[in-house]
Amino acid sequence: MPESPNKKTVGFEWRHLSELSDLLNRLGRHGFRSWPGSPEELQTELETLRLDPERDLTLLCADNAVCGYALTLPEKDIDRLVASVASTTDCIPQAGELLDFILCRASTEEVSMVHIAVRGVPLEPIDLLKRQGFKPVTANLELTLERQEATNVTDSPLPDGFSLRQMRSSTETLLLTQVQNAVFEGHWGFSKNTPDEIQARLDLPITGPAHVLFVESPQGDVAGYIWTALEWFEGHTSGKIWMTGVMTAFRKAGIGRALVNAGIKHLFASGAADVQLEVIEDNTAAVHIYTQMGFERSARTEWYEKRV
């Protein structure tokens, strides 16, 4: 199909914020993350991420209306660039220009690989990725627990002497940073966070200190944590288990399940109608545990990789 002269890519400027917010709402949940519903919340989110929107975000426009976008997130500590890309159906033939932007950013950042998450999109964009040399490398399952189905969520006992507590305040930002980086070190796709990045996330009301729980050992060491979030969209409140994990020395003692149960109860008590989490598809043991708790599969996200 020949390219329409009325379709072109333009660099993002803050004056495009409302149009981008409208596009994201029309596209729905896609890629590696969800996006807030209002322009004001979107601006806060873009300012929180480790990127410069006017450098790392480009828009596809048709007849002066935004119909697609590409966002790049450099993670140089693990030598990759993560990207989110999507467009309305009528702009799919021009989506290759968005991929060109992503690959150009990867070259500029001098990273060796690009990762793009695909969730809930038509087949044609996947074919486009494959033609550009992208290959599937892993997949995540999104699991959802409806409030009325949460009959198997009960208090799980912690080992003797262990206790559960809420994050006291942002004075524990460094502690949370250290725990999160230690728990996920070496996991596929995990890029270490800085205290400033963690603090920026804590400053958001949907992911503030009230949504972080720690498990402590009898000696006062943090054994594990769970970080939850609340999301509002079109009058619906969803809870999300955003990050959770157990320190290596304390694994296989039931702490992980106790944390998940506590996080679910916290989210329902905060008004969530359902709770969502993501798990690697190949982690069959975790999928089985969550299924026993009443979670059901609601979506699948496939990650594609290209070496550059």
PLY file of the C-alpha trace (Angstrom):
ply
format ascii 1.0
element vertex 308
property float x
property float y
property float z
element edge 307
property int vertex1
property int vertex2
end_header
0.00 0.00 0.00
1.50 3.38 -0.94
2.14 5.76 1.93
-0.41 8.50 2.32
1.09 11.98 2.06
-1.12 12.87 5.04
0.66 10.42 7.36
3.98 11.32 8.97
6.01 10.87 12.16
6.71 13.83 14.42
8.72 14.14 17.61
6.64 14.38 20.76
6.19 17.80 22.31
4.22 18.49 25.47
1.55 20.23 23.38
0.70 16.74 22.06
-0.09 15.40 25.55
-3.91 15.44 25.29
-3.86 13.81 21.84
-1.49 11.11 23.04
-3.66 10.46 26.11
-6.72 10.14 23.88
-4.87 7.68 21.61
-3.74 5.52 24.53
-7.30 5.36 25.84
-8.57 4.33 22.41
-5.91 1.65 22.04
-6.61 0.13 25.47
-4.15 -2.06 27.36
-1.22 -3.00 25.14
2.52 -3.49 25.20
4.49 -3.86 28.42
2.40 -1.59 30.64
-0.89 0.16 31.20
-1.24 3.92 30.94
-3.23 6.35 33.11
-6.52 7.67 31.78
-6.12 11.43 32.06
-3.57 13.77 30.43
-2.50 15.05 33.85
-1.79 11.55 35.14
-0.03 10.66 31.89
2.27 13.65 32.24
3.17 12.56 35.77
3.87 9.04 34.51
6.06 10.23 31.64
8.02 12.44 34.01
8.50 9.49 36.39
9.93 7.06 33.84
13.68 7.05 33.14
13.33 8.83 29.84
13.15 12.20 28.14
9.75 12.23 26.36
10.86 14.81 23.79
13.78 12.55 22.84
12.42 9.06 23.45
8.87 9.38 22.14
7.65 9.87 18.58
4.13 10.09 17.17
2.54 8.92 13.93
0.01 11.43 12.63
-2.66 11.14 9.94
-4.39 14.29 8.74
-2.85 16.10 11.71
-4.36 13.65 14.23
-2.21 11.30 16.33
-2.82 7.68 15.29
0.28 5.87 16.61
3.32 6.21 18.81
6.64 4.65 19.73
8.24 5.06 23.15
11.77 3.94 23.95
13.17 3.27 27.40
16.97 2.82 27.51
18.29 0.39 30.14
22.02 0.56 29.56
22.92 -1.43 32.68
21.53 -4.55 30.97
22.49 -3.41 27.45
18.98 -3.10 26.04
16.30 -0.70 24.93
12.67 -1.46 25.82
10.04 -0.10 23.47
6.30 0.28 23.35
4.73 0.75 19.91
1.12 0.79 18.76
-1.19 2.43 16.25
-4.81 2.48 15.20
-5.75 -0.05 12.53
-5.80 2.48 9.69
-2.21 3.50 10.44
-0.71 0.00 10.61
0.78 0.26 7.07
2.96 3.15 8.32
3.96 1.44 11.59
7.31 0.54 10.04
8.34 4.17 10.51
7.80 3.78 14.25
10.04 0.70 14.25
12.68 2.66 12.35
12.61 5.28 15.11
13.06 2.56 17.77
16.04 1.01 15.99
17.60 4.43 15.48
17.29 5.13 19.21
18.94 1.78 19.98
21.87 2.73 17.75
22.19 6.13 19.41
22.15 4.55 22.89
24.71 1.95 21.75
22.82 -1.02 23.20
22.98 -4.50 21.71
19.31 -5.51 21.83
15.78 -4.16 21.57
12.79 -5.69 23.37
9.19 -5.01 22.36
6.17 -6.42 24.15
3.12 -7.46 22.13
-0.28 -7.80 23.78
-3.69 -7.73 22.23
-2.75 -6.43 18.77
-3.75 -7.62 15.28
-1.53 -10.12 13.48
-0.10 -7.62 10.99
2.16 -5.74 13.48
3.61 -9.09 14.63
4.41 -9.96 11.01
6.07 -6.55 10.70
8.26 -7.28 13.73
9.28 -10.63 12.29
10.14 -9.07 8.93
12.39 -6.62 10.81
14.24 -9.54 12.41
12.52 -9.63 15.81
12.07 -13.06 17.40
9.91 -14.14 20.38
12.02 -14.76 23.51
9.63 -15.05 26.46
6.03 -14.44 27.50
4.15 -13.24 30.57
0.66 -14.19 31.66
-1.63 -11.62 33.21
-3.78 -13.25 35.87
-6.86 -11.66 37.42
-8.66 -12.38 40.67
-12.20 -11.03 40.96
-13.32 -9.97 44.41
-16.21 -12.47 44.43
-13.81 -15.30 43.53
-11.33 -14.55 46.32
-12.57 -17.31 48.60
-9.16 -18.99 48.83
-7.33 -15.86 50.01
-6.64 -16.33 53.69
-3.97 -15.30 56.14
-0.87 -17.41 55.45
1.31 -18.12 58.47
4.80 -16.67 58.54
7.71 -18.59 60.07
8.04 -18.21 63.84
9.31 -14.77 64.82
8.72 -13.19 61.38
6.40 -10.22 61.09
4.60 -8.22 58.41
4.62 -4.44 58.42
3.85 -1.48 56.18
6.61 0.70 54.80
6.98 3.42 57.40
7.59 6.39 55.10
9.78 7.61 52.29
12.69 7.54 54.74
12.90 3.85 53.79
13.36 4.57 50.08
16.97 3.35 50.13
15.91 0.15 51.91
13.21 -0.55 49.33
15.67 0.14 46.50
18.23 -2.28 47.94
15.66 -5.02 48.54
14.10 -4.76 45.10
17.46 -4.76 43.32
18.67 -7.74 45.36
15.51 -9.81 44.88
15.42 -9.40 41.11
19.13 -9.35 40.28
19.72 -11.61 37.29
16.03 -11.94 36.37
15.23 -11.59 32.68
14.65 -7.96 31.73
15.27 -6.47 35.18
17.14 -3.18 35.21
18.32 -1.98 38.61
16.59 1.06 40.04
18.15 4.08 41.68
16.77 5.60 44.92
15.59 8.62 42.91
13.58 6.38 40.57
12.04 4.51 43.49
11.22 7.80 45.23
9.53 9.14 42.11
7.31 6.06 42.08
6.59 6.39 45.81
5.53 10.00 45.26
2.60 8.82 43.12
-0.56 8.27 45.19
-1.34 4.96 43.46
2.04 3.45 44.47
2.90 5.35 47.66
4.44 3.90 50.85
1.00 2.78 52.05
1.07 0.19 49.24
4.40 -1.39 50.28
4.60 -4.24 52.80
7.76 -5.80 54.25
8.29 -9.11 56.03
11.00 -8.90 58.68
13.00 -11.69 60.32
13.36 -11.95 64.11
16.69 -10.14 63.71
15.01 -7.23 61.90
16.29 -8.09 58.41
13.89 -7.62 55.50
13.05 -11.09 54.19
10.70 -10.03 51.39
8.35 -7.36 50.18
5.29 -6.65 48.08
4.54 -3.40 46.24
0.97 -2.93 45.07
-0.89 -0.26 43.09
-4.41 0.98 42.48
-5.56 1.97 39.01
-8.80 3.76 38.08
-10.27 3.61 34.60
-13.80 4.57 33.52
-15.18 4.18 37.02
-13.50 0.81 37.62
-10.86 0.34 40.32
-8.29 -2.41 39.78
-5.55 -3.49 42.13
-2.19 -4.60 40.85
0.57 -6.60 42.46
3.31 -4.57 40.86
6.45 -6.12 42.40
6.93 -8.86 44.98
9.80 -11.13 45.97
11.71 -12.85 48.74
15.40 -12.49 49.54
17.42 -15.58 48.60
18.25 -16.60 52.19
14.56 -16.69 53.16
13.00 -18.53 50.23
10.91 -21.73 50.42
9.54 -20.82 53.84
6.05 -19.69 52.80
6.92 -15.98 52.89
6.09 -15.35 49.24
2.56 -16.71 49.53
2.00 -14.80 52.78
3.05 -11.58 51.04
0.74 -12.16 48.07
-2.21 -12.90 50.36
-1.48 -9.77 52.39
-1.20 -7.69 49.21
-4.53 -9.00 47.90
-6.28 -8.24 51.18
-4.78 -4.74 51.21
-5.98 -4.01 47.67
-9.51 -5.27 48.28
-9.65 -3.25 51.52
-8.58 -0.22 49.46
-11.58 -0.60 47.15
-10.25 -2.71 44.28
-12.86 -4.71 42.37
-10.21 -7.12 41.16
-6.48 -7.81 41.53
-4.07 -8.39 38.65
-0.53 -9.68 38.49
1.91 -10.88 35.86
3.98 -14.04 35.94
6.41 -15.60 33.46
4.49 -18.19 31.46
7.16 -20.86 31.95
6.99 -20.51 35.75
4.42 -23.29 35.98
4.79 -23.66 39.76
3.85 -20.02 40.35
1.00 -20.19 37.83
-0.35 -23.26 39.67
-0.22 -21.51 43.06
-2.00 -18.43 41.75
-4.63 -20.59 40.05
-5.27 -22.36 43.35
-5.86 -18.93 44.90
-8.58 -18.19 42.35
-6.66 -16.21 39.72
-7.66 -16.75 36.10
-5.72 -15.99 32.93
-6.86 -12.69 31.42
-4.13 -11.84 28.88
-0.78 -12.89 27.46
2.15 -10.61 26.63
4.84 -11.90 24.27
8.28 -10.30 24.22
10.15 -9.95 20.93
13.90 -9.35 20.67
16.18 -8.01 17.99
19.97 -7.92 18.26
21.37 -4.70 16.86
0 1
1 2
2 3
3 4
4 5
5 6
6 7
7 8
8 9
9 10
10 11
11 12
12 13
13 14
14 15
15 16
16 17
17 18
18 19
19 20
20 21
21 22
22 23
23 24
24 25
25 26
26 27
27 28
28 29
29 30
30 31
31 32
32 33
33 34
34 35
35 36
36 37
37 38
38 39
39 40
40 41
41 42
42 43
43 44
44 45
45 46
46 47
47 48
48 49
49 50
50 51
51 52
52 53
53 54
54 55
55 56
56 57
57 58
58 59
59 60
60 61
61 62
62 63
63 64
64 65
65 66
66 67
67 68
68 69
69 70
70 71
71 72
72 73
73 74
74 75
75 76
76 77
77 78
78 79
79 80
80 81
81 82
82 83
83 84
84 85
85 86
86 87
87 88
88 89
89 90
90 91
91 92
92 93
93 94
94 95
95 96
96 97
97 98
98 99
99 100
100 101
101 102
102 103
103 104
104 105
105 106
106 107
107 108
108 109
109 110
110 111
111 112
112 113
113 114
114 115
115 116
116 117
117 118
118 119
119 120
120 121
121 122
122 123
123 124
124 125
125 126
126 127
127 128
128 129
129 130
130 131
131 132
132 133
133 134
134 135
135 136
136 137
137 138
138 139
139 140
140 141
141 142
142 143
143 144
144 145
145 146
146 147
147 148
148 149
149 150
150 151
151 152
152 153
153 154
154 155
155 156
156 157
157 158
158 159
159 160
160 161
161 162
162 163
163 164
164 165
165 166
166 167
167 168
168 169
169 170
170 171
171 172
172 173
173 174
174 175
175 176
176 177
177 178
178 179
179 180
180 181
181 182
182 183
183 184
184 185
185 186
186 187
187 188
188 189
189 190
190 191
191 192
192 193
193 194
194 195
195 196
196 197
197 198
198 199
199 200
200 201
201 202
202 203
203 204
204 205
205 206
206 207
207 208
208 209
209 210
210 211
211 212
212 213
213 214
214 215
215 216
216 217
217 218
218 219
219 220
220 221
221 222
222 223
223 224
224 225
225 226
226 227
227 228
228 229
229 230
230 231
231 232
232 233
233 234
234 235
235 236
236 237
237 238
238 239
239 240
240 241
241 242
242 243
243 244
244 245
245 246
246 247
247 248
248 249
249 250
250 251
251 252
252 253
253 254
254 255
255 256
256 257
257 258
258 259
259 260
260 261
261 262
262 263
263 264
264 265
265 266
266 267
267 268
268 269
269 270
270 271
271 272
272 273
273 274
274 275
275 276
276 277
277 278
278 279
279 280
280 281
281 282
282 283
283 284
284 285
285 286
286 287
287 288
288 289
289 290
290 291
291 292
292 293
293 294
294 295
295 296
296 297
297 298
298 299
299 300
300 301
301 302
302 303
303 304
304 305
305 306
306 307
